[in-house]
Amino acid sequence: MNTTHKTPIVLIHGLWMTPKSWDTWAERFRAAGHEVIVPGWPGIDDRTVADIRSNPEALKGIGIREIVDHYERIIRELPEKPIIMGHSFGGLFVQMLADRGLGVAYVGVTPGQPAGITTLPPSTLWTGFPILSNPFGRNGAKPISKSHFHFTFGNDLTRAESDRIWEEQAVNSYNRVFFEGVAGAFNEKGGASHVDYGRTDRAPLLIVTGSRDHVVPPAIGRAIVKRYQATGSPAVVDYKEFSGRTHRIVSQDGWEEVADFALDWAVTHAA
């Protein structure tokens, strides 16, 4: 029996998703001996996809800082600092939690960019168009259509395959999160997604991207890393790009390679 202690892992999901999107990685990490905690965003918690779709009121008006504060409370109740990994907007939240010194290692998987990074490729803007096109819906909770889900998450799949995953996993948006994320690109000091890029005592951070990602193309991942490294901080910030991966990188066929790389990197750097 292996009694070697394993660092706990917190997984943070992204927009339009629930903790269910992490089922693949969570099961694999638990099989490797780690305690894995997968909390939902406030308003999602442990609710079913069907329940959220039928009653999205709890998602309305919630912004970036409220979500990060929610995760900070959860993490501070743990008996030790965890490895923290996040996907998409969850990857942005990971960087903000890193700025608060809450983990021993951090992994942003196709992460949203913190305030001050203006790299916004056309495909990224298009993923947010259904929300951003209606400024009066800033505090709403808009569903994602099947066709937009296919562009955003299922661009490696047939439409029928993408629709099946939409049925199983997709929930309404937190519109305010998207508006704050885009606004923060042009307001580094006052943006809701602000981080201290030059922090010297930040635990190691890994940024992961996929070459076929429409939401967070590699250009965004590289811009994030460049911004951290430009400060001259000695804190470790590494980058890894996976060929052929889409924004559904945590469950796309071959996800095991990405999960194992992320876990090996985090365990090694946490030690």
Rosetta blueprint (number, residue, H / E / L):
1 M L
2 N L
3 T L
4 T L
5 H L
6 K L
7 T L
8 P L
9 I E
10 V E
11 L E
12 I E
13 H L
14 G L
15 L L
16 W L
17 M L
18 T L
19 P H
20 K H
21 S H
22 W H
23 D H
24 T H
25 W H
26 A H
27 E H
28 R H
29 F H
30 R H
31 A H
32 A L
33 G L
34 H L
35 E L
36 V E
37 I E
38 V L
39 P L
40 G L
41 W L
42 P L
43 G L
44 I L
45 D L
46 D L
47 R L
48 T L
49 V H
50 A H
51 D H
52 I H
53 R H
54 S H
55 N L
56 P L
57 E H
58 A H
59 L H
60 K L
61 G L
62 I L
63 G L
64 I H
65 R H
66 E H
67 I H
68 V H
69 D H
70 H H
71 Y H
72 E H
73 R H
74 I H
75 I H
76 R H
77 E L
78 L L
79 P L
80 E L
81 K L
82 P L
83 I E
84 I E
85 M E
86 G E
87 H E
88 S L
89 F H
90 G H
91 G H
92 L H
93 F H
94 V H
95 Q H
96 M H
97 L H
98 A H
99 D H
100 R L
101 G L
102 L L
103 G L
104 V L
105 A E
106 Y E
107 V E
108 G E
109 V E
110 T L
111 P L
112 G L
113 Q L
114 P L
115 A L
116 G L
117 I L
118 T L
119 T L
120 L L
121 P L
122 P H
123 S H
124 T H
125 L H
126 W H
127 T H
128 G H
129 F H
130 P H
131 I H
132 L H
133 S L
134 N L
135 P H
136 F H
137 G H
138 R L
139 N L
140 G L
141 A L
142 K L
143 P L
144 I L
145 S L
146 K H
147 S H
148 H H
149 F H
150 H H
151 F H
152 T H
153 F L
154 G L
155 N L
156 D L
157 L L
158 T L
159 R H
160 A H
161 E H
162 S H
163 D H
164 R H
165 I H
166 W H
167 E H
168 E H
169 Q H
170 A L
171 V L
172 N L
173 S L
174 Y L
175 N H
176 R H
177 V H
178 F H
179 F H
180 E H
181 G H
182 V H
183 A H
184 G H
185 A L
186 F L
187 N L
188 E L
189 K L
190 G L
191 G L
192 A L
193 S L
194 H L
195 V L
196 D L
197 Y L
198 G L
199 R L
200 T L
201 D L
202 R L
203 A L
204 P L
205 L E
206 L E
207 I E
208 V E
209 T E
210 G E
211 S L
212 R L
213 D L
214 H L
215 V L
216 V L
217 P L
218 P H
219 A H
220 I H
221 G H
222 R H
223 A H
224 I H
225 V H
226 K H
227 R H
228 Y H
229 Q H
230 A L
231 T L
232 G L
233 S L
234 P L
235 A L
236 V L
237 V E
238 D E
239 Y E
240 K E
241 E E
242 F E
243 S L
244 G L
245 R L
246 T L
247 H L
248 R L
249 I L
250 V L
251 S L
252 Q L
253 D L
254 G L
255 W H
256 E H
257 E H
258 V H
259 A H
260 D H
261 F H
262 A H
263 L H
264 D H
265 W H
266 A H
267 V H
268 T H
269 H H
270 A H
271 A L
